[in-house]
Amino acid sequence: PPQRKHPIPRPIPPITAISPPCRRKLPKPCANRKTSPILSAPRRTNAKPRRMILACCPVLALVSMFNIRLGTDLSFRFLYDFTLHYLFVDPLSFIFGLTFCILGVVGGIYSCHNKSPLEALCSMAYVGSSIGVVLAHDWITFLCFWEMEAVASTFLIWNDPRPGSRGAGIRYILIHTLSGNCVLFGVIMKLVAGDLLVHNLAAGPHDLAFWLILLGFLINAAAVPLHGWLIDGYPAATLTGSVFMSSCTTKVAVYALLRVFGGTELLIGVGVLMALYGATFAVMENDMIRLLSYHIVSQVGYMVAGAGIGTLMSLNGATA
């Protein structure tokens, strides 16, 4: 039989002769991923100064809190008509201020691994504004730190790159804008009436300013049915952001209720409803962060009820 001739192999083209489509760069896997409109991937920066700030600043605040004497009242003149009492220390403000300082120390050390400078800045501003609310003795200073706390905590939600954090942050800032506006209009009415200092309003008069300020405080305390922002916002925040948020916003609102509305009987029913509602939905929840959120609603309910009872023992129990 005739022998078959093997075909002559073609020469392999050099690398430079590869067609241009093969040299195109492949798209990155995460190029089309939707991220927060505020933040992109964190840039590589020197982490040592950021870690030093996160670890040392709360320690300095804690040391300063221990060195402040009870009865301290620092103030300055503002616009020739108002005196701003920006640092007032009594037993109630001292306990809450000390608690927030300890939280800042623990949370700051825990968040040293974060690579986002903005998250570090917002977390420290969040704790600092909470301490400012506690130490404020006039309505203007109180309101300024109240709003700073809402803004700083919003960026802790937007700092998370998950797509759902964008909408959760928008809903969070909207509900806290409502809370801030209620407090703002109530404070304006108090200032017009010549009432400049933060004090207990339970004895009256129960005017429009009373109800506006109470509504603003109850929104931040996640009172039912105004609690949706907590269940929606806390799971959408960053991991370390959730640690700070679960310990500051509602507790600052509890301080405000103890300071301004201690002894208001309406708070007893609100607190009982919060305790039962939060515990019921926490039992039915499977997601751990949402379970923690409902648990916060329940536990804050006990504090709100204690503020409503108004006796010395109940106020001490709500503070503890």
N, C-alpha and C positions, 0 to 999 in steps of 0.2 A: 504493500500500500504506500501511497505517496506520503512523505513526511510533512507534518504541518510546520509552517514557519511561525516562530514566535514574533508577535508584533514588537516593533522597536519602541521602548518606553519613551515617553515624552520627558523632556527635562523639567525639573521642578523650578518654577519661577522664583526669582529672588524675593526677599521680603519687601524690597522697595517697589516691586511690581504688583503688590496686592491692591485690589481695587479700593477706591476711597470709601465705599460704604462699610468695609470691614475695619477701617481705622477709626470709625466714629466712636466717641466715648459713650458708654452705656449710661443711661440715666440712673441717678441715685435711687435706691429703693424708697427713701422717705421724701423724695422731692415733691410729691403731690399730697403729702400729708397736711391736713389742715391743722394749724396751730393757733395759739392765742393771737389776737390782733395787736396786743400790747408788746409781746415778747417773742423773740426768736431764740435760736440755740445760744446758750451763754458762751461768750468769748473766753478764751483762755487768758486769765490774768493771774497776777501773783496772789495766792490765797492766804499768805501769812498775815498781811495787815487785816484782811477781813476776819480771819479767825481770831486775831487778837482783839478786835472790836467786839465780836460776838461773845467772847469769853470774859473780857475784862470790864466792859462798860456796865453790864448788869451787876458785877461784883462791887464796883464803885458805888452804884446806886444803892445796893444793899447796905454797904458800910455807912453811907450817908444817912440812910433811913434809921439805922441804929443810933446815930449820933444826934438826931433831931430830938429835942425835948418836947414833951407834951405841953400844949399851950402856945407853941410858936405860931405867930401870925405875921407873915411878911407881906407887904403891900407897896404899891406905888401909885402915883397920880396918873390918870389917863384922860386926855382931852379936857383937862381943867374942871371936869364935872364929875368924874367917876374915880373911885379908888378901887383898884383891882387887888384883891386878896388872893394872890397866886399860890400861897403856901400856908395852909392852916392845918395844924396837927392836933387832933383830939384822939381819945381811945379808938373810936370807930375808924377814922381815916388812917390811923397808924396801923391797925390790924390789916386792913385791906391793902394799904401801900406796901407793907412788909410782905404780904402774900404775893403781890404782883412782882416785887423785886426777886423773891425766891423763884418764881416762875420764869422770870427773865434769865436768871442764872442757869437753871436746868435746861430751858429751851435753847438758850444761846450755845451752851456746850454741845447739846444734841445736834444742833443745826450747823456745826462747824464744817461738816462734810459737803454742804451745799456749794455748788459752783456758780450760783446766780448772785451777783452783788445786789441786784434790786430786791430779791427776796430777803436777803440779810438786812438791808436798809428798812424795808417795810415791816419786818418782824420786830426790829428794835423800836421803830416809830410806833408800832401798835402797842407794845408794852409800855413805852414811855407816855403815850397819850392816855392810857388807862390809869397810870399813876397820877398824871396831871388832873384827870377828872376827880380822883379820890382826894387830892390835896387842895382843890379849888374851893374857895369860900364865897365867891361872888358869881352871879349868874353869867356874866360875860366870859370869864375865864372857863367856867364849867362848860359852856356851850362850845367854845373854841376847841377844847380838847375832846369833847364829845364828837364833833364832826371830824377831827383828825383821826380818831379811832376808826370811824366808819370808812374813811378813804384808804387808810393803810391796810385794813383787813380786806378790802376789795381787791387790792393788788396781790394779796396772797392767793386769791382764787385765780386771777388772771395769769399768774405766774406759772400755773400748771399747763403743760402743752396739750392736754387732751381736748378734743373738739367741744365736749360738753361744758368745759369750764367757761367758755366765752358767754354763753347764754346764762349760766348760773351766776356769773359775776354781774351781768347786767341786771338780772332780777334782784340780786342782793343789794346793789347800790340803789336801785329804785325804792325798795322797801325801806332802806335806811335813810334815803332822802325824805320819805314821808315822815319817818320818826324824827329826823332833825328839824323838819319844818314845823311839826307840832310843838316841839320844845322851843323852837325859835319864836313862834308867835306867842306862846305862853310867856316866855321870858320878856318879850317886848312889852306885853301888858303889865308884867310885874315892874319893869323898869319905869314905865310911864306912871305907875301908881307910887313910885318912890321906894319900892321894895328891891334893894340891890343885893342883899346877901342870901345865900342858900340856907334855908331853914325848914323846919317841919311845917307842912301846910294842912295837916290832917284836921286841925281845929277850925279851919275855914279862913276866909270865906270860900265856899265851893262855887266859884265863878267859872267863867269860860277858860281863864288861864289855868285854873286848877285841873280841869278835865283835859285840856290840851297837853299839859306837861305829863299828866298821868298816862295818857294814851301813848305819848312818845316813849316813856319809860317801859310800858308794857310791851311795846313792839320789840324793843331791844332785849327784853327778858324772855322773848319767845312765848308769850302767853297765848293760849288757845283761844280763838282760831287764828291768831297772828303769828303762828310759829313756822309757817311754810318755808321762810327764808333759811332757817337753821337746817332743816332736813334737806333742802336743796343745795345750800351753799357749802356746808362743811365737807360732804363727800367729794365735792368738785375741787377743793383746795389742794395744794401740795401736801406732802406727808407731814413735813415740819410745820407748815402753815396750819394744818388741822390741829396740831398740838397746841399752838398758841390760841387759835380761835375758840377751841373748846373750853378755854380757861379764862378768857378775858371779857368778851362782849356781854354775855349773860350775867357774869359776876359783877361787872361794872353797873349793869342795870339793877341788880339786887342791892348794891350799895346805894344807888340813887333812891330806890324805894324805901330803904331803911332810913336814909337821911331825910327825905322830903315827905314821904307818905307813911311813915311808921305809925300804926294805930288806925289806919283806914280800913274799916270792916269789909269793904268791897273786896279787898285783896285776899281775904280768907277763902271766899268762894272761888276766886280765880286760881289760887294756889292749889286747892283741892282738885279742881278740874284738870289742871296741868299734871298733877301727880298721877291721877288715875288714867288720863289719856296717854301720857308718855309711857307708863308701865305696860298698858294694854298693847300698844302698837310695838313696843320693844320686844314683847314675847313673840309676836307674829313676824318679826323681821329676820331675814337671813343674812343680809349684807352687814358686815361687822361695823362699818363706819356709820351707816344709817341706824343701826341698833344703838350705837353710842349716842347718836344725835337724839333719838327718842328718849334715851336714858337721861340725857342732859335736861330735856324738857321736864321729865318727871322729878328729878332732883331739885331743879330750880323751883318747881312748884312748892316743895316743902319750905324753901326759903321765903317765897312770896307769901305763903300762908303765915309763916312766923312774923313777917313784917306787918301783916294785917292784924294779927292779934295785939301787937303793940306793947305787951308787958316786957319787963326787963329780962325775964328768963327767955321769952320767945325771941326777942331781938338778939340776945347772946347766942341762942341756938341757931338762928338763921345766919349769923355772922360766922359761927364755927363751921 
